[in-house]
Each structure stands twice: as C-alpha cells, then as structure tokens.
Amino acid sequence: MAETLRGRFAGIDLDELVDWPVVRTWLYWGMFWLLVAPSVGVALSGLFNYPDYLGTTLGLTFGRLRPVHVNGVIFGAFSSLFIGECYYLVPRLCGVRVPWPQWGVPLAWLWNVTVAAALIALPFGENHGLEAGEFPLFAKIPIFLVVAVATAQFLIAIGRRLEPPLYVALWYLIGAFVWTTMNLVLGIILPYTISGINSAAFHGLYIHYIVGLWLTPAGYVLIYYFLPISVRNPIYGHKLSLVGFWSLALFYPFVGIHHYLYSPIADWAETIAIVTSMLLIIPVWTVLVNFFGTVKGRWDGFGKNLPAKFLIMGSIMYLVGCFQGSTEALRSIQQPTHFTDFVISHSHLTVFGTFVVWAMGGLVYVWPRACGRELWSFTMGNWAFWLITVGISTMGLVLTAAGLQQGFQWMAGTEWLDTVLSMRPYWLVRTVGGISMDIGMSLLVINLMMTALTRPAEAAEGQVFGAAPAPAGGAAQ
C-alpha cells in the first residue's frame, strides 16, 4: 500500500532518502551478533551445573566470559541493530537524507570490528574493570568516536527536517545519543580518576546510564516508530509520550546508587536513588499505556503481524522487568534479592526480553524493505517468535523463583553450599530456556538471510504458500 504524504512531505519518496547500504551493513552485523553473544550466555549458564565442562583454561572461566556475553549483547546485538534502524527511520521522519552518507558503512565496520576485537581480548584478561564497561581502552575510544559522529549525523538531519514538530521517537533518539556520548567519556576516565567507594558510586551511575540513557531511550525510539507503522494506527497519545520522555530524563540519572544499599555510600544518596527508582513507574506506565493504546482496534490482525508481535511481547516483558527493577530498589525487597538470581531475571527480562526483542521487531520490519521483497517464510518467523518468547519467559520465571529462594535461605542461615545445590534444577531450566531463545534467533536470522538471497519473483510466489500477509501488514515498499 503506497504511503500518503501531506504538507512538506507531499510528493517525496521517503525510501529514496534512506541510504540502504548503510542500513544493511549495520543490520548484517546485528544479525551476526544475535547468533554469537546470546550463545556465549547459554554456554556460560551450563557452568552452573557442570563447572568443568569447558575445561580449566582461565580464558573459558565464568569471570572471563561473562563480560563477553554482556557487552556482546549490549554493544553488538542491540546497538548494531538500533543504529542501523536509526539510519532507516531518521530520514523517513525528517524528510531529508542523513548527512555524510559516505561515512555510514565505514562507521559500521569500525564499530563492529572494534567490538569483535574487544570481545576477543576480554577472555585474555584485558578488562577495564567496569560492569558493562569492561572493554579495554583501545576499544572504548573508537566506540566513543562512532557514537559521536552518528550523533552529529542525526542531529544535523533532525535540524534540517521539513516539518518543525518533532515526533517522540526523535526526542528519544536525541536523548539516547547525546547522553551516551557524554556517558562514554565517564566510562573512559572513571578507572583512572576516582577510587574507593566513590568509584563504586560513579560506576552505579555509569552502568545505569548505559541501561537507562542508552538502551531505554533507544528502545523507545524503535517501538515508537515501528509499532504505529506496523499496525497502521497513529500513536495513542503524543502528550503522554512527552510525559514519559521528561520523567525518564528527570528520574533515571539518579537511580544508579540503588545497587549499593547497605554500603558506606551516604545514606541520603541511597535514599534519593530509592525514591527516583520508584518514580520510574511514571515513564514505564505512560509508555506502556501508549503502546497498548496504539494497538487498539488492530488486535484482529495481530497474529499475522510479526513486527507488532515482537514489539508487544517486549512491552509485556518491560512491564514485568521494570516492576522488578523498581521494587528491588526498596531496602526491604533488596535485602532478600540482592546478589541472587532475582537480579539476573530482571536484567534478562529488560535488556534481552525488551530492548533486544524490540530491535528484532524493527529488524523484521526493515529487512524485507531493505531487500525489496517479502519475508521469506512467515511460518519460520512465527516459530522464531514463539521460541524466543517461551525461552525468555521461562528464564525470567525460574530465575525469579530461584532468586527469592536463595535470598530467604541466606537470611535463614542455611549453609551456603546447600543453597547452591537447591538451585541446580532452576539453573538447568534456565539453560533450556536459553537454548530455546538461541534456536529462535537462529531461525530468525536464517529466515532473513533467505529473504535477502531469494529473487524477488520467488519471494512473491512463496508468499502465496505462506498463508500470511506481508510481515508488517502491507506490501514491502
């Protein structure tokens, strides 16, 4: 279905403004990391039940491999998909090309080769010492430069936009890139400038700026753009979306210290972190009301709309994960949950179950258009969706239960080794859930690769047998 454009956008072919080689390069890398980074997590999870199955080599121990998994998911899988999808949506929302198009592909290669080199270096002990900031200095500087250049590209494009009003996705995009450019500077200098308990306090800020001022607004960019366009409904409430933006900007910068309750950090700083953590309920609930309100009246076609299914599933995970995050900031809740698998449940439901899933929803929407044909197999895409959904739901449930049992056993004075033994069934189910997610992502990537390799005529013919419409509810344009 052709797009009907009005005002200053009238007569413009928005797809002609998109630099497709740049988009495809970033998304190719994102799909590569979808296969690699979560698989490292599955391999790691097996160590809980079978501690020696990877051998005794130092580089294959949990402490060396966990940063590979975490940073691979954040900076590899999610960030590559997100930046690639930004190169798609920014020109379409602004009506102008992204400037310096010749830099897009080199930036993608610089980012991803740097991430690959850093992930290889981590098992050899090249670690900067910050959670979600373990990358060595040789990697942090190029990553900062790529983010800074991409920030300049997008800000210039937004400044040249055809219509003065800013759609909310662009508000969040500006925030994500500007905040993260500044936060990466903190990540570079922190290990060399601040020590002791103050270093821990600033690290709490740094890691939450990665989660709350990069992953969160970046995820909002994707769902605020791809959900309305995939269900073909306008956003439910623009004013509501701005309440979400400004409450996120106001409250999230202060929450990082909630990782360090019952520590020597000043009690007033901990209390501010607790209060602002609870106030994050405001942006969470406003965006969720907006997302579900946007789908109102379109649920009848939801089952055959793959991008919308990924986006709404991620929203449900966001609701659960953020409820965990806010409540575990309370002292009475943190006492039985801190250092337990409850926290790991929260991080997986939000980072993967929400933000990576939203990025996959955008990927399923953009990729057929980037290739100029329909999705190769709706059935395979649907299998991928359900395997990922069942896997992350299972993981979130069992880790929540395991964490609560762990915490209350510790508080009851149970021998530590006995608490470890009681966790083994939970950990086994967690690994099975991770395998389900890995299989789902593998099917998704295979499906998208077949979409790219199939000739357009074959793809159109195959759509007859798919028993489903185009992936976003309309023909690829």
Secondary structure per residue as TSV (DSSP state, phi and psi in degrees):
chain	resnum	aa	ss	phi	psi
A	1	M	-	360.0	126.3
A	2	A	-	-69.0	148.5
A	3	E	-	-80.6	137.1
A	4	T	-	-102.1	112.7
A	5	L	-	-110.9	146.1
A	6	R	-	-128.6	174.2
A	7	G	G	63.2	-139.4
A	8	R	G	-71.4	-12.8
A	9	F	G	-84.9	-9.3
A	10	A	T	-58.8	132.7
A	11	G	T	82.9	-0.6
A	12	I	-	-94.0	132.9
A	13	D	-	-89.0	101.8
A	14	L	H	-62.3	-33.8
A	15	D	H	-66.8	-24.3
A	16	E	H	-70.6	-19.6
A	17	L	H	-82.9	-17.5
A	18	V	S	-81.4	132.9
A	19	D	-	-86.4	90.5
A	20	W	H	-63.1	-39.1
A	21	P	H	-58.8	-36.6
A	22	V	H	-65.9	-46.9
A	23	V	H	-59.3	-48.3
A	24	R	H	-63.8	-37.9
A	25	T	H	-62.8	-48.8
A	26	W	H	-61.5	-41.8
A	27	L	H	-71.7	-35.4
A	28	Y	H	-57.8	-47.0
A	29	W	H	-63.6	-41.2
A	30	G	H	-59.5	-41.5
A	31	M	H	-66.6	-36.5
A	32	F	H	-59.2	-47.0
A	33	W	H	-69.4	-28.4
A	34	L	H	-60.0	-32.2
A	35	L	H	-80.8	-31.8
A	36	V	H	-90.2	-57.1
A	37	A	H	-63.1	-48.1
A	38	P	H	-64.7	-29.3
A	39	S	H	-65.3	-34.3
A	40	V	H	-63.1	-37.6
A	41	G	H	-63.6	-40.4
A	42	V	H	-63.9	-43.9
A	43	A	H	-60.7	-40.3
A	44	L	H	-63.5	-41.2
A	45	S	H	-62.5	-28.7
A	46	G	H	-65.7	-22.7
A	47	L	H	-66.6	-23.6
A	48	F	H	-67.1	-36.6
A	49	N	H	-95.5	-26.8
A	50	Y	-	-131.4	79.3
A	51	P	T	-60.5	-24.0
A	52	D	T	-110.0	11.0
A	53	Y	T	-72.2	-18.4
A	54	L	T	-92.5	3.4
A	55	G	-	92.0	-172.1
A	56	T	S	-111.9	11.0
A	57	T	-	-63.2	133.3
A	58	L	G	-58.3	-37.7
A	59	G	G	-69.4	-13.0
A	60	L	G	-107.0	15.6
A	61	T	S	-83.0	165.4
A	62	F	H	-59.3	-44.9
A	63	G	H	-63.1	-29.2
A	64	R	H	-84.8	-32.7
A	65	L	H	-89.5	-26.8
A	66	R	H	-58.3	-44.3
A	67	P	H	-61.9	-28.3
A	68	V	H	-63.2	-44.6
A	69	H	H	-65.0	-50.6
A	70	V	H	-63.6	-52.0
A	71	N	H	-70.1	-31.1
A	72	G	I	-65.0	-38.0
A	73	V	I	-71.4	-44.9
A	74	I	I	-72.6	-55.6
A	75	F	I	-90.6	-20.3
A	76	G	I	-91.8	-75.1
A	77	A	I	-64.3	-58.5
A	78	F	I	-67.9	-51.9
A	79	S	H	-65.3	-38.2
A	80	S	H	-65.1	-44.2
A	81	L	H	-63.7	-43.7
A	82	F	H	-62.6	-48.7
A	83	I	H	-64.6	-40.8
A	84	G	H	-60.2	-40.8
A	85	E	H	-72.1	-26.9
A	86	C	H	-66.4	-38.2
A	87	Y	H	-65.7	-17.1
A	88	Y	H	-87.2	-46.9
A	89	L	H	-84.6	-27.7
A	90	V	H	-63.1	-50.4
A	91	P	H	-64.4	-30.7
A	92	R	H	-72.2	-34.2
A	93	L	H	-80.6	-28.1
A	94	C	H	-96.7	-21.8
A	95	G	S	77.2	13.6
A	96	V	S	-136.9	158.5
A	97	R	-	-73.3	152.6
A	98	V	-	-71.9	130.9
A	99	P	S	-68.8	165.5
A	100	W	-	51.6	53.5
A	101	P	G	-61.4	-24.8
A	102	Q	G	-68.8	-13.7
A	103	W	G	-88.1	-16.3
A	104	G	H	-60.2	-50.8
A	105	V	H	-67.6	-47.0
A	106	P	H	-57.8	-36.8
A	107	L	H	-63.0	-40.4
A	108	A	H	-62.2	-43.9
A	109	W	H	-67.9	-41.5
A	110	L	H	-61.0	-46.3
A	111	W	H	-59.5	-52.5
A	112	N	H	-77.6	-33.3
A	113	V	H	-66.7	-38.3
A	114	T	H	-63.1	-45.6
A	115	V	H	-60.8	-43.6
A	116	A	H	-61.6	-44.5
A	117	A	H	-63.0	-41.0
A	118	A	H	-66.2	-41.3
A	119	L	H	-66.3	-32.0
A	120	I	H	-71.4	-35.9
A	121	A	H	-71.9	-30.5
A	122	L	G	-57.8	-46.3
A	123	P	G	-63.3	-17.8
A	124	F	G	-89.0	6.5
A	125	G	T	92.5	6.0
A	126	E	-	-81.7	88.4
A	127	N	-	-131.7	130.7
A	128	H	-	-82.9	-10.5
A	129	G	S	89.8	8.7
A	130	L	S	-115.4	132.2
A	131	E	T	-64.1	131.9
A	132	A	T	65.3	11.8
A	133	G	-	-142.8	31.8
A	134	E	-	-74.7	-15.0
A	135	F	S	-53.7	138.8
A	136	P	-	-62.6	164.1
A	137	L	H	-60.7	-33.1
A	138	F	H	-64.1	-20.6
A	139	A	H	-95.4	-33.7
A	140	K	H	-65.5	-37.1
A	141	I	H	-67.6	-48.4
A	142	P	H	-61.2	-37.3
A	143	I	H	-63.3	-42.1
A	144	F	H	-60.1	-43.9
A	145	L	H	-63.8	-40.8
A	146	V	H	-63.6	-45.5
A	147	V	H	-62.3	-40.9
A	148	A	H	-64.4	-43.0
A	149	V	H	-68.2	-43.9
A	150	A	H	-61.8	-37.4
A	151	T	H	-60.0	-45.8
A	152	A	H	-63.2	-42.4
A	153	Q	H	-58.5	-49.3
A	154	F	H	-70.4	-37.8
A	155	L	H	-65.0	-39.6
A	156	I	H	-65.6	-44.0
A	157	A	H	-60.5	-43.0
A	158	I	H	-65.9	-38.0
A	159	G	H	-64.3	-26.2
A	160	R	T	-95.9	8.5
A	161	R	-	-56.7	153.8
A	162	L	S	-77.0	-33.9
A	163	E	S	-111.9	134.6
A	164	P	S	-60.3	-42.3
A	165	P	S	-61.9	143.0
A	166	L	-	-101.0	123.1
A	167	Y	-	-69.9	149.9
A	168	V	H	-59.7	-31.3
A	169	A	H	-58.8	-34.8
A	170	L	H	-74.0	-32.2
A	171	W	H	-57.4	-50.5
A	172	Y	H	-67.4	-34.8
A	173	L	H	-64.1	-44.6
A	174	I	H	-58.9	-47.7
A	175	G	H	-60.1	-48.0
A	176	A	H	-57.9	-48.1
A	177	F	H	-74.9	-40.3
A	178	V	H	-68.7	-47.5
A	179	W	H	-61.2	-41.1
A	180	T	H	-73.3	-34.2
A	181	T	H	-57.0	-42.7
A	182	M	H	-70.9	-40.7
A	183	N	H	-66.1	-34.2
A	184	L	H	-64.6	-30.6
A	185	V	H	-63.9	-42.8
A	186	L	H	-59.2	-42.8
A	187	G	H	-64.2	-29.7
A	188	I	H	-75.5	-43.3
A	189	I	H	-91.8	-19.1
A	190	L	H	-56.8	-47.6
A	191	P	H	-64.2	-17.2
A	192	Y	H	-103.2	-9.8
A	193	T	H	-119.9	-26.0
A	194	I	-	-127.9	137.0
A	195	S	-	-129.9	171.8
A	196	G	H	67.6	-149.4
A	197	I	H	-66.0	-28.8
A	198	N	H	-66.4	-33.2
A	199	S	H	-63.3	-41.3
A	200	A	H	-63.0	-41.7
A	201	A	H	-63.1	-45.8
A	202	F	H	-68.8	-30.8
A	203	H	H	-66.0	-37.4
A	204	G	H	-58.1	-39.3
A	205	L	H	-66.6	-46.5
A	206	Y	H	-58.7	-49.7
A	207	I	H	-67.1	-34.2
A	208	H	H	-77.1	-22.0
A	209	Y	H	-72.2	-32.6
A	210	I	H	-65.3	-46.3
A	211	V	I	-75.3	-47.0
A	212	G	I	-92.4	-21.7
A	213	L	I	-118.4	5.2
A	214	W	I	-124.2	-66.5
A	215	L	I	-60.4	-45.6
A	216	T	H	-67.2	-57.2
A	217	P	H	-64.5	-32.1
A	218	A	H	-63.6	-42.5
A	219	G	H	-62.4	-39.7
A	220	Y	H	-63.6	-36.6
A	221	V	H	-54.7	-47.1
A	222	L	H	-68.4	-47.9
A	223	I	H	-74.1	-33.5
A	224	Y	H	-67.9	-24.7
A	225	Y	H	-89.4	-50.5
A	226	F	H	-81.4	-26.0
A	227	L	H	-69.1	-52.0
A	228	P	H	-60.5	-39.0
A	229	I	H	-75.6	-27.3
A	230	S	H	-80.5	-34.6
A	231	V	H	-92.8	-5.2
A	232	R	T	58.9	48.6
A	233	N	-	-133.3	146.4
A	234	P	-	-70.0	158.8
A	235	I	-	-59.5	141.6
A	236	Y	S	-61.4	-45.9
A	237	G	-	-150.9	111.6
A	238	H	H	-68.4	-43.3
A	239	K	H	-62.1	-37.9
A	240	L	H	-61.2	-38.7
A	241	S	H	-65.6	-33.2
A	242	L	H	-73.6	-31.5
A	243	V	H	-60.5	-43.5
A	244	G	H	-62.2	-42.6
A	245	F	H	-63.9	-51.9
A	246	W	H	-72.5	-30.5
A	247	S	H	-69.9	-36.3
A	248	L	H	-62.5	-46.9
A	249	A	H	-63.1	-33.0
A	250	L	H	-80.6	-41.8
A	251	F	H	-93.6	-35.4
A	252	Y	G	-65.9	-34.3
A	253	P	G	-59.3	-16.1
A	254	F	G	-102.6	-3.2
A	255	V	G	-85.6	-13.3
A	256	G	G	-58.7	-32.1
A	257	I	G	-71.9	-9.0
A	258	H	G	-65.2	-8.1
A	259	H	G	-75.3	-14.0
A	260	Y	G	-124.4	39.2
A	261	L	T	-67.5	155.5
A	262	Y	T	60.9	29.3
A	263	S	S	-115.3	174.9
A	264	P	S	-69.7	-5.9
A	265	I	S	-61.2	144.8
A	266	A	-	-52.2	137.2
A	267	D	H	-61.6	-35.1
A	268	W	H	-65.5	-35.4
A	269	A	H	-67.9	-39.5
A	270	E	H	-64.0	-41.2
A	271	T	H	-65.7	-40.3
A	272	I	H	-59.7	-42.0
A	273	A	H	-63.1	-38.7
A	274	I	H	-66.0	-47.1
A	275	V	H	-62.0	-47.0
A	276	T	H	-68.2	-30.3
A	277	S	H	-62.8	-41.1
A	278	M	H	-69.6	-35.2
A	279	L	H	-68.5	-17.3
A	280	L	T	-64.8	-12.1
A	281	I	H	-57.7	-30.4
A	282	I	H	-63.8	-57.8
A	283	P	H	-64.0	-34.3
A	284	V	H	-62.9	-49.5
A	285	W	H	-70.8	-34.4
A	286	T	H	-66.6	-41.9
A	287	V	H	-69.6	-35.9
A	288	L	H	-68.1	-41.1
A	289	V	H	-58.8	-41.0
A	290	N	H	-63.8	-43.3
A	291	F	H	-65.3	-49.3
A	292	F	H	-71.3	-31.9
A	293	G	H	-66.2	-31.9
A	294	T	H	-65.4	-31.7
A	295	V	T	-84.1	-5.5
A	296	K	T	-55.0	129.3
A	297	G	T	84.8	-2.2
A	298	R	-	-119.2	9.6
A	299	W	G	-68.0	-20.7
A	300	D	G	-64.4	-30.6
A	301	G	G	-101.7	11.7
A	302	F	G	-65.4	-38.1
A	303	G	G	-62.1	-26.9
A	304	K	G	-106.3	16.1
A	305	N	-	-113.8	91.1
A	306	L	H	-61.4	-48.3
A	307	P	H	-57.4	-42.9
A	308	A	H	-64.5	-35.8
A	309	K	H	-64.1	-44.0
A	310	F	H	-62.4	-42.5
A	311	L	H	-68.5	-41.7
A	312	I	H	-73.1	-38.7
A	313	M	H	-60.3	-42.9
A	314	G	H	-61.8	-34.1
A	315	S	H	-66.4	-38.3
A	316	I	H	-64.8	-43.3
A	317	M	H	-62.4	-35.1
A	318	Y	H	-65.2	-40.6
A	319	L	H	-59.3	-48.9
A	320	V	H	-67.7	-47.4
A	321	G	H	-63.9	-38.4
A	322	C	H	-75.1	-29.3
A	323	F	H	-62.6	-42.3
A	324	Q	H	-60.6	-47.5
A	325	G	H	-61.9	-43.7
A	326	S	H	-69.5	-44.0
A	327	T	H	-71.0	-33.7
A	328	E	T	-74.4	-5.8
A	329	A	T	-78.8	-15.7
A	330	L	S	-72.3	139.5
A	331	R	H	-58.9	-40.5
A	332	S	H	-69.5	-26.8
A	333	I	H	-88.5	-34.4
A	334	Q	H	-68.5	-28.7
A	335	Q	H	-56.9	-46.4
A	336	P	H	-88.6	-5.4
A	337	T	H	-111.7	-23.8
A	338	H	T	-64.6	140.2
A	339	F	T	69.5	11.6
A	340	T	S	-110.1	177.0
A	341	D	H	-69.5	-10.3
A	342	F	H	-59.0	-41.8
A	343	V	H	-66.7	-37.1
A	344	I	H	-68.0	-35.2
A	345	S	H	-61.1	-47.4
A	346	H	H	-58.7	-46.2
A	347	S	H	-67.0	-36.6
A	348	H	I	-72.8	-38.4
A	349	L	I	-66.5	-31.0
A	350	T	I	-90.0	-56.8
A	351	V	I	-64.9	-52.0
A	352	F	I	-86.8	-55.4
A	353	G	I	-60.7	-25.7
A	354	T	I	-104.9	-66.8
A	355	F	I	-74.2	-44.1
A	356	V	I	-66.8	-37.5
A	357	V	H	-65.6	-40.2
A	358	W	H	-62.0	-40.2
A	359	A	H	-64.0	-35.9
A	360	M	H	-68.7	-35.1
A	361	G	H	-61.1	-43.8
A	362	G	H	-64.3	-37.4
A	363	L	H	-61.8	-44.9
A	364	V	H	-64.3	-30.0
A	365	Y	H	-76.7	-45.8
A	366	V	H	-77.3	-40.8
A	367	W	H	-59.0	-46.4
A	368	P	H	-59.2	-34.5
A	369	R	H	-72.1	-35.3
A	370	A	H	-66.8	-26.4
A	371	C	H	-97.8	-8.1
A	372	G	T	71.3	32.2
A	373	R	S	-157.0	172.8
A	374	E	-	-78.1	163.2
A	375	L	-	-59.0	136.9
A	376	W	S	-59.9	-46.2
A	377	S	-	-145.7	112.8
A	378	F	H	-64.5	-38.2
A	379	T	H	-61.2	-45.6
A	380	M	H	-64.7	-38.6
A	381	G	H	-62.2	-38.3
A	382	N	H	-68.8	-40.3
A	383	W	H	-59.7	-43.6
A	384	A	H	-59.8	-45.1
A	385	F	H	-59.2	-48.0
A	386	W	H	-72.4	-34.4
A	387	L	H	-65.1	-41.1
A	388	I	H	-65.8	-43.2
A	389	T	H	-63.9	-48.2
A	390	V	H	-63.8	-40.2
A	391	G	H	-63.9	-49.7
A	392	I	H	-71.5	-32.6
A	393	S	H	-65.9	-44.0
A	394	T	H	-62.1	-45.9
A	395	M	H	-61.4	-45.9
A	396	G	H	-61.3	-41.7
A	397	L	H	-67.0	-49.5
A	398	V	H	-70.3	-34.4
A	399	L	H	-72.3	-32.7
A	400	T	H	-63.7	-48.0
A	401	A	H	-63.2	-43.3
A	402	A	H	-62.6	-42.5
A	403	G	H	-64.2	-42.2
A	404	L	H	-64.0	-41.4
A	405	Q	H	-64.2	-44.7
A	406	Q	H	-54.9	-52.6
A	407	G	H	-61.1	-45.7
A	408	F	H	-71.7	-28.7
A	409	Q	H	-66.7	-42.5
A	410	W	H	-62.1	-43.1
A	411	M	H	-65.8	-27.8
A	412	A	T	-82.7	-2.7
A	413	G	T	83.9	17.5
A	414	T	-	-63.3	141.2
A	415	E	-	-55.1	133.3
A	416	W	H	-57.8	-42.6
A	417	L	H	-63.0	-35.3
A	418	D	H	-65.6	-34.9
A	419	T	H	-68.3	-33.3
A	420	V	H	-66.1	-44.0
A	421	L	H	-62.0	-36.6
A	422	S	H	-72.8	-15.0
A	423	M	H	-84.5	-15.5
A	424	R	H	-58.9	-41.8
A	425	P	H	-62.4	-39.2
A	426	Y	H	-61.1	-44.5
A	427	W	H	-65.3	-34.6
A	428	L	H	-66.2	-43.8
A	429	V	H	-64.7	-37.2
A	430	R	H	-60.2	-40.8
A	431	T	H	-65.9	-41.0
A	432	V	H	-62.0	-41.4
A	433	G	H	-61.2	-41.1
A	434	G	H	-64.0	-38.9
A	435	I	H	-63.2	-40.7
A	436	S	H	-59.9	-43.1
A	437	M	H	-63.8	-41.9
A	438	D	H	-63.1	-42.5
A	439	I	H	-63.6	-42.6
A	440	G	H	-60.7	-44.2
A	441	M	H	-67.8	-35.0
A	442	S	H	-64.0	-43.2
A	443	L	H	-63.2	-39.2
A	444	L	H	-62.6	-45.9
A	445	V	H	-66.8	-41.2
A	446	I	H	-59.5	-44.0
A	447	N	H	-58.9	-44.5
A	448	L	H	-71.6	-34.2
A	449	M	H	-67.1	-38.9
A	450	M	H	-66.7	-32.9
A	451	T	H	-61.1	-41.1
A	452	A	H	-71.6	-33.1
A	453	L	H	-87.0	-23.1
A	454	T	S	-76.6	136.2
A	455	R	-	-65.3	146.1
A	456	P	H	-51.6	-40.3
A	457	A	H	-63.8	-41.5
A	458	E	H	-66.3	-39.1
A	459	A	H	-63.5	-41.2
A	460	A	H	-66.5	-38.3
A	461	E	H	-67.4	-39.9
A	462	G	H	-65.4	-24.8
A	463	Q	H	-65.1	-26.2
A	464	V	H	-63.4	-36.3
A	465	F	H	-88.6	-4.5
A	466	G	T	-80.6	-12.5
A	467	A	T	53.9	34.2
A	468	A	S	-156.5	149.6
A	469	P	-	-73.3	-176.8
A	470	A	-	-57.3	153.4
A	471	P	T	-58.7	-24.2
A	472	A	T	-112.1	20.2
A	473	G	S	85.7	9.2
A	474	G	S	-164.2	164.2
A	475	A	-	-64.6	146.0
A	476	A	-	-64.1	139.8
A	477	Q	-	-113.2	360.0
